[in-house]
Amino acid sequence: MPNSEEFIEMDEEYCAHNYHPIPVVISKAEGVWVYDPEGNKYLDCLSAYSSQNTGHRHPEIIQALKEQADKVTLTSRAFHNDVMGPFLKKLCEVVGPHINDPSNIGIMALPMNTGTEAVETGLKVARAWGYIKKKIPKNEAQIIVCRNNFHGRSITIVGISTDISAVRYYGNFGPYTPGFTIIPYGDAEELENMILEIGSEKIAGFIFEPIQGEAGVNVPPEGYIRKIREICTKYNILMIADEIQTGFGRTGELFACDHENVKPDMLLLGKALGGGVYPVSAVVTNKDIIGPDVIKPGTHGSTFGGNPIASAVGIKSLEIHVDEHLAQRAKENGTYFMEGLKNIIAKGPKVPVKEVRGKGLLMAIEFKVDARHIVEELKDNGILAKDTHSTTIRFAPPLIITKEQIDWALKVIEKVLIR
């Protein structure tokens, strides 16, 4: 069997260099721990960008996957299957209370595979709703987005990013899709100003992350989410929350918008929905926005979206998140982990720190200098984390992590930062 160095060399030779991974090879995983081919053990503090909320290879999720694989794996949407309906029913029951449904018309979902697909689907639905329901003149619909967002890497989404180097690639992916306007994140007043400048009658939606993950765990000012809810309602604009990374308990509430008791019109979901074993994503909204008078047969689709394996995994993932109270565990253990990080920083780390921030088990330390070498030192001492925008390190372990495991992690972090 090849060793870690040989596996990395194969990746470098045969895979396009679209990532710059930490030099570690994971060959086995269970719970919060992962192992390399040489048997070295690491605490996973990235959770596949929050896909592993339930921990690696949760036995009930693995069992659900295996049982479904023994029955039927893929039918396409040309035919019905006997798992998608129960999955979407469960999804709408869990997510529905968090969706704005002023007419009590009911909740509907559209299943896809990846987070990027969920965002693209949400954008299409918002435009269709804008033309069909809001009566925006054809080809004039606008969608407002936030600076420093990360909604994916499709050709449309890179055009609404302000990450010139990594996402827009210095203009090498242009020309960009029209119909989007970028405003500062966390500034509700600027949202209303832009609505008035463009004209509310032409705006279909406002898409945002309740906490910007890839940008460095940017937490907006208190009251921001509540204020944009008021603005979107005032001007009949869809409030679209991208909770692909923050959803299902990561921040200490089932959804990050819950911290301000706000119900968006549309939730974009993924990552943890697939239980860390299968790509599952969805758009969840009310029937007035996504019902058959807006999304008709043939207007959107996916061969794999809602497939039996994805649906079986999705059902079990939802059950575990709810039954094991993972949001509450993230709230309690996130507070504990955050206090530990702040105590370490208070001791005066060898690398200057700008800020420690986050909510629940989505935390970050922003340094005043490049932090890549710190990530690699953490790896050498048994913790896998990841830098973003060179100066910020995220800590987002599986939501099943225990206080004892957090204590171990804090000792390692202190060793790397202080000693």
C-alpha positions as CSV (number, residue, x, y, z in Angstrom):
1,M,0.0,0.0,0.0
2,P,1.4,3.5,-0.9
3,N,2.4,5.7,2.0
4,S,1.1,9.3,2.6
5,E,3.8,10.9,0.5
6,E,3.1,8.6,-2.5
7,F,-0.6,9.3,-2.3
8,I,0.1,13.1,-2.2
9,E,2.4,12.7,-5.2
10,M,-0.4,10.9,-7.2
11,D,-2.8,13.7,-6.4
12,E,-0.3,16.3,-7.5
13,E,0.3,14.5,-10.8
14,Y,-3.2,13.4,-11.8
15,C,-5.5,15.9,-10.2
16,A,-5.9,19.5,-11.4
17,H,-4.4,21.8,-8.8
18,N,-7.7,23.5,-7.9
19,Y,-7.0,23.0,-4.1
20,H,-4.0,23.6,-1.8
21,P,-4.7,20.9,0.8
22,I,-2.9,20.5,4.1
23,P,-0.3,17.7,3.5
24,V,-2.1,14.9,5.3
25,V,-3.8,11.8,3.9
26,I,-6.9,10.5,5.6
27,S,-7.4,6.8,5.1
28,K,-9.8,5.9,8.0
29,A,-12.2,7.8,10.2
30,E,-14.6,7.4,13.0
31,G,-16.5,9.9,15.1
32,V,-14.3,13.0,15.6
33,W,-11.1,11.1,14.8
34,V,-9.3,10.5,11.5
35,Y,-6.2,8.5,10.7
36,D,-3.5,8.5,8.0
37,P,-2.0,5.4,6.3
38,E,0.8,5.3,8.8
39,G,-1.7,5.1,11.7
40,N,-1.3,8.6,13.0
41,K,-4.4,9.9,14.7
42,Y,-5.9,13.4,14.3
43,L,-8.9,15.4,15.7
44,D,-11.0,16.6,12.8
45,C,-11.6,20.3,13.5
46,L,-13.0,21.1,10.0
47,S,-15.7,18.4,9.6
48,A,-15.5,18.6,5.8
49,Y,-16.7,22.2,6.0
50,S,-19.5,21.3,8.4
51,S,-20.6,18.2,6.5
52,Q,-19.6,15.9,9.3
53,N,-21.9,17.3,12.0
54,T,-22.9,13.8,13.1
55,G,-19.3,12.6,13.1
56,H,-17.5,10.4,10.7
57,R,-19.3,7.2,9.7
58,H,-22.2,7.5,12.2
59,P,-23.3,3.9,12.5
60,E,-27.0,4.6,11.9
61,I,-26.3,6.7,8.8
62,I,-23.9,4.0,7.4
63,Q,-26.6,1.4,8.1
64,A,-29.2,3.4,6.3
65,L,-26.9,3.8,3.3
66,K,-26.1,0.1,3.1
67,E,-29.7,-1.0,3.5
68,Q,-30.9,1.3,0.7
69,A,-27.9,0.3,-1.5
70,D,-29.2,-3.3,-1.3
71,K,-32.6,-2.2,-2.7
72,V,-32.4,0.5,-5.3
73,T,-29.8,3.2,-5.8
74,L,-30.9,5.4,-8.7
75,T,-34.1,5.8,-10.7
76,S,-33.7,9.4,-12.0
77,R,-36.6,11.7,-11.7
78,A,-38.2,10.2,-14.8
79,F,-39.9,7.8,-12.3
80,H,-41.0,8.0,-8.7
81,N,-39.1,6.1,-5.9
82,D,-40.4,5.1,-2.5
83,V,-37.9,7.1,-0.5
84,M,-37.8,10.7,-1.8
85,G,-41.3,11.5,-0.7
86,P,-40.7,10.4,2.9
87,F,-37.4,12.3,2.9
88,L,-39.0,15.5,1.7
89,K,-41.9,15.1,4.1
90,K,-39.4,14.8,7.0
91,L,-37.3,17.7,5.7
92,C,-40.3,20.0,5.4
93,E,-41.6,19.0,8.9
94,V,-38.2,19.8,10.4
95,V,-37.4,22.9,8.4
96,G,-41.0,24.3,7.9
97,P,-41.3,26.0,11.3
98,H,-38.2,28.1,10.4
99,I,-39.6,29.3,7.0
100,N,-41.7,32.4,6.6
101,D,-45.1,31.3,5.5
102,P,-47.4,34.2,6.2
103,S,-50.4,32.7,4.4
104,N,-49.9,29.3,5.9
105,I,-50.0,27.8,2.4
106,G,-47.5,25.0,3.3
107,I,-43.8,24.1,2.8
108,M,-42.2,22.5,-0.2
109,A,-38.6,21.4,-1.1
110,L,-36.6,20.8,-4.2
111,P,-33.9,18.2,-3.7
112,M,-30.4,18.5,-5.3
113,N,-27.0,17.2,-4.6
114,T,-24.4,19.8,-3.8
115,G,-24.5,23.1,-2.0
116,T,-23.6,25.0,-5.2
117,E,-26.6,23.3,-6.9
118,A,-28.9,24.4,-4.0
119,V,-27.7,28.0,-4.5
120,E,-28.2,27.9,-8.3
121,T,-31.6,26.4,-7.7
122,G,-32.6,29.1,-5.2
123,L,-31.5,31.8,-7.7
124,K,-33.6,30.3,-10.5
125,V,-36.6,30.0,-8.2
126,A,-36.2,33.6,-7.0
127,R,-36.1,34.9,-10.6
128,A,-39.1,32.7,-11.7
129,W,-41.1,33.9,-8.6
130,G,-40.1,37.5,-9.4
131,Y,-41.4,37.3,-13.0
132,I,-44.5,35.2,-12.3
133,K,-45.7,36.4,-8.9
134,K,-44.1,39.8,-8.4
135,K,-44.6,40.8,-12.1
136,I,-41.1,42.1,-12.6
137,P,-40.6,43.0,-16.3
138,K,-38.9,40.1,-18.1
139,N,-35.1,40.0,-18.0
140,E,-35.0,42.9,-15.5
141,A,-35.0,41.0,-12.2
142,Q,-32.2,41.8,-9.8
143,I,-30.8,39.8,-6.9
144,I,-28.7,41.5,-4.2
145,V,-25.8,39.7,-2.7
146,C,-23.1,40.5,0.0
147,R,-19.5,41.3,-0.3
148,N,-17.1,38.5,0.8
149,N,-19.8,35.9,0.3
150,F,-19.1,32.3,-0.6
151,H,-22.1,30.6,-2.3
152,G,-20.1,28.1,-4.4
153,R,-18.0,28.1,-7.6
154,S,-20.3,27.8,-10.6
155,I,-19.9,30.2,-13.5
156,T,-22.8,32.3,-12.2
157,I,-21.7,32.3,-8.6
158,V,-18.1,33.3,-9.2
159,G,-19.5,36.4,-10.8
160,I,-21.3,37.5,-7.6
161,S,-18.1,36.9,-5.5
162,T,-15.7,39.6,-4.5
163,D,-12.9,37.1,-4.1
164,I,-10.8,38.2,-7.0
165,S,-8.0,35.7,-6.8
166,A,-9.5,32.4,-5.7
167,V,-13.0,32.6,-7.1
168,R,-13.1,35.2,-9.9
169,Y,-9.5,34.1,-10.8
170,Y,-8.5,37.6,-11.8
171,G,-11.2,37.8,-14.4
172,N,-10.3,34.5,-16.2
173,F,-13.9,33.2,-15.6
174,G,-15.7,36.1,-17.1
175,P,-17.9,37.5,-18.6
176,Y,-20.1,37.3,-15.5
177,T,-23.9,36.7,-15.3
178,P,-25.8,40.0,-15.2
179,G,-28.6,40.7,-12.8
180,F,-26.7,40.9,-9.5
181,T,-25.7,43.8,-7.2
182,I,-23.1,43.5,-4.5
183,I,-23.4,45.4,-1.2
184,P,-21.4,45.3,2.1
185,Y,-22.1,42.5,4.5
186,G,-23.7,43.3,7.8
187,D,-25.1,46.7,6.8
188,A,-28.9,46.6,6.7
189,E,-29.1,50.3,5.9
190,E,-27.0,49.8,2.8
191,L,-29.5,47.0,1.7
192,E,-32.4,49.4,1.9
193,N,-30.4,52.2,0.1
194,M,-29.6,49.8,-2.7
195,I,-33.2,48.7,-3.0
196,L,-34.3,52.3,-3.3
197,E,-31.6,53.0,-5.8
198,I,-32.4,50.1,-8.1
199,G,-36.2,50.2,-7.5
200,S,-37.9,47.6,-5.3
201,E,-40.2,46.6,-8.2
202,K,-37.2,45.1,-10.0
203,I,-35.6,43.1,-7.1
204,A,-36.5,39.5,-6.7
205,G,-34.3,38.5,-3.8
206,F,-31.6,39.1,-1.3
207,I,-29.2,36.2,-0.7
208,F,-26.9,36.1,2.3
209,E,-25.1,33.9,4.8
210,P,-26.2,34.4,8.4
211,I,-22.5,33.8,9.2
212,Q,-19.9,34.0,6.4
213,G,-18.0,30.8,6.8
214,E,-15.4,30.9,4.0
215,A,-14.8,34.6,4.5
216,G,-13.4,33.8,7.9
217,V,-16.4,33.1,10.2
218,N,-17.7,36.7,9.9
219,V,-20.5,37.3,12.4
220,P,-22.8,40.2,11.5
221,P,-23.8,42.8,14.1
222,E,-26.6,41.9,16.5
223,G,-30.0,42.7,15.0
224,Y,-28.8,42.6,11.3
225,I,-30.8,39.5,10.4
226,R,-33.9,40.9,12.1
227,K,-33.5,44.2,10.2
228,I,-33.1,42.6,6.8
229,R,-36.2,40.5,7.5
230,E,-38.1,43.7,8.0
231,I,-36.7,45.3,4.9
232,C,-37.4,42.3,2.6
233,T,-41.0,42.2,3.9
234,K,-41.5,45.9,3.4
235,Y,-40.4,45.7,-0.3
236,N,-41.7,42.2,-1.1
237,I,-38.3,40.8,-1.7
238,L,-37.4,37.2,-1.0
239,M,-35.1,36.8,1.9
240,I,-32.8,33.9,0.9
241,A,-30.6,32.4,3.7
242,D,-27.7,30.3,2.6
243,E,-27.4,28.0,5.6
244,I,-25.5,25.3,3.7
245,Q,-22.6,25.5,6.2
246,T,-24.4,26.9,9.3
247,G,-27.5,24.8,9.0
248,F,-28.6,21.9,11.3
249,G,-27.1,23.0,14.5
250,R,-23.6,24.2,13.7
251,T,-24.0,27.6,15.3
252,G,-25.9,26.4,18.4
253,E,-29.4,26.8,16.9
254,L,-30.9,24.5,14.3
255,F,-30.4,27.4,11.9
256,A,-28.3,30.5,12.4
257,C,-31.2,32.8,11.6
258,D,-32.9,31.3,14.7
259,H,-30.4,33.3,16.9
260,E,-32.6,36.4,16.1
261,N,-35.9,34.5,15.8
262,V,-36.1,35.3,12.1
263,K,-37.7,33.2,9.4
264,P,-36.3,33.7,5.9
265,D,-38.5,33.1,2.9
266,M,-36.1,30.4,1.6
267,L,-33.4,28.2,3.1
268,L,-30.6,26.8,1.1
269,L,-29.4,23.6,2.7
270,G,-26.7,20.9,2.1
271,K,-23.5,19.6,3.7
272,A,-24.7,18.1,7.0
273,L,-28.0,17.0,5.4
274,G,-25.9,14.2,3.7
275,G,-24.7,12.9,7.0
276,G,-21.1,13.1,5.9
277,V,-21.5,10.2,3.6
278,Y,-23.4,11.4,0.5
279,P,-24.0,14.7,-1.3
280,V,-27.6,15.9,-0.4
281,S,-28.9,19.4,-0.7
282,A,-32.2,21.2,-1.0
283,V,-34.1,24.4,-1.4
284,V,-36.9,24.7,1.2
285,T,-39.5,27.5,1.0
286,N,-43.3,27.9,0.9
287,K,-45.6,26.8,-1.8
288,D,-46.3,30.3,-3.0
289,I,-42.7,30.6,-4.0
290,I,-41.9,27.2,-5.4
291,G,-45.3,25.7,-6.1
292,P,-46.5,24.3,-9.4
293,D,-47.5,27.8,-10.6
294,V,-43.9,28.8,-10.4
295,I,-41.7,25.7,-10.9
296,K,-43.3,23.5,-13.6
297,P,-42.1,20.2,-15.1
298,G,-39.0,20.6,-17.1
299,T,-38.0,24.0,-15.7
300,H,-35.4,22.5,-13.4
301,G,-34.0,19.1,-12.6
302,S,-31.2,16.7,-11.6
303,T,-30.6,13.1,-12.5
304,F,-29.3,12.3,-9.0
305,G,-31.4,14.9,-7.0
306,G,-33.7,13.1,-4.6
307,N,-32.2,9.7,-5.4
308,P,-33.0,6.8,-3.1
309,I,-29.7,6.6,-1.3
310,A,-29.6,10.4,-0.8
311,S,-33.1,10.3,0.5
312,A,-32.4,7.4,2.9
313,V,-29.3,9.1,4.2
314,G,-31.1,12.5,4.5
315,I,-33.9,11.0,6.6
316,K,-31.5,9.4,9.0
317,S,-29.3,12.5,9.2
318,L,-32.4,14.6,10.1
319,E,-33.4,12.1,12.8
320,I,-30.0,12.2,14.4
321,H,-29.7,15.9,14.4
322,V,-33.1,16.2,16.1
323,D,-33.0,13.2,18.4
324,E,-29.5,13.7,19.6
325,H,-30.1,17.4,20.2
326,L,-26.9,18.4,18.3
327,A,-27.8,22.1,18.2
328,Q,-27.9,22.2,22.0
329,R,-24.7,20.3,22.2
330,A,-23.1,22.8,19.8
331,K,-24.3,25.7,21.9
332,E,-22.9,24.3,25.1
333,N,-19.7,22.9,23.8
334,G,-19.1,25.8,21.5
335,T,-19.3,28.2,24.4
336,Y,-16.8,26.0,26.3
337,F,-14.4,25.8,23.3
338,M,-14.6,29.5,22.6
339,E,-13.8,30.4,26.2
340,G,-10.8,28.1,26.0
341,L,-9.6,29.7,22.8
342,K,-9.9,33.2,24.4
343,N,-8.1,32.1,27.5
344,I,-5.2,30.9,25.3
345,I,-5.0,34.1,23.3
346,A,-5.1,36.1,26.6
347,K,-1.7,34.5,27.4
348,G,0.0,36.2,24.5
349,P,0.6,33.9,21.6
350,K,3.8,33.9,19.6
351,V,1.9,35.0,16.5
352,P,-0.1,38.2,16.9
353,V,-3.9,37.7,17.0
354,K,-6.5,40.2,15.6
355,E,-9.7,38.5,16.9
356,V,-11.4,35.3,18.1
357,R,-15.0,35.0,16.9
358,G,-17.8,32.6,16.1
359,K,-21.0,31.0,17.3
360,G,-21.6,27.5,18.5
361,L,-19.0,25.1,17.1
362,L,-18.1,27.4,14.2
363,M,-15.2,29.4,15.5
364,A,-12.1,31.2,14.1
365,I,-8.9,32.9,15.1
366,E,-7.8,35.7,12.9
367,F,-4.1,36.4,13.0
368,K,-2.4,39.6,11.9
369,V,0.0,37.6,9.6
370,D,-0.2,34.5,7.4
371,A,-1.4,31.5,9.4
372,R,-0.7,28.6,7.0
373,H,2.4,27.5,9.1
374,I,0.2,27.4,12.2
375,V,-2.2,25.0,10.5
376,E,0.6,22.8,9.6
377,E,2.0,22.9,13.1
378,L,-1.5,21.9,14.4
379,K,-1.5,19.0,12.0
380,D,1.9,17.9,13.2
381,N,0.5,17.8,16.8
382,G,-2.7,16.0,15.9
383,I,-5.3,18.6,15.0
384,L,-6.7,19.1,11.5
385,A,-8.0,22.6,10.8
386,K,-7.8,24.9,7.8
387,D,-6.8,28.4,7.0
388,T,-9.0,30.7,4.9
389,H,-7.8,33.9,3.3
390,S,-4.3,33.1,4.6
391,T,-4.8,34.8,8.0
392,T,-7.8,33.0,9.6
393,I,-8.0,29.5,11.0
394,R,-11.4,27.9,11.4
395,F,-12.3,25.4,14.2
396,A,-15.4,23.4,13.4
397,P,-15.3,19.9,14.9
398,P,-18.2,17.4,14.6
399,L,-21.1,18.4,16.8
400,I,-20.7,15.2,18.8
401,I,-17.4,16.3,20.3
402,T,-17.2,16.0,24.0
403,K,-15.7,18.4,26.6
404,E,-12.9,15.9,27.3
405,Q,-12.0,16.0,23.6
406,I,-12.2,19.8,23.6
407,D,-9.8,19.9,26.6
408,W,-7.3,17.8,24.7
409,A,-7.7,20.1,21.6
410,L,-7.1,23.2,23.7
411,K,-3.9,21.8,25.2
412,V,-2.6,21.2,21.7
413,I,-3.6,24.6,20.4
414,E,-2.0,26.2,23.4
415,K,1.2,24.2,22.8
416,V,1.3,25.4,19.2
417,L,0.4,29.1,19.9
418,I,2.1,29.8,23.2
419,R,5.1,27.5,23.9
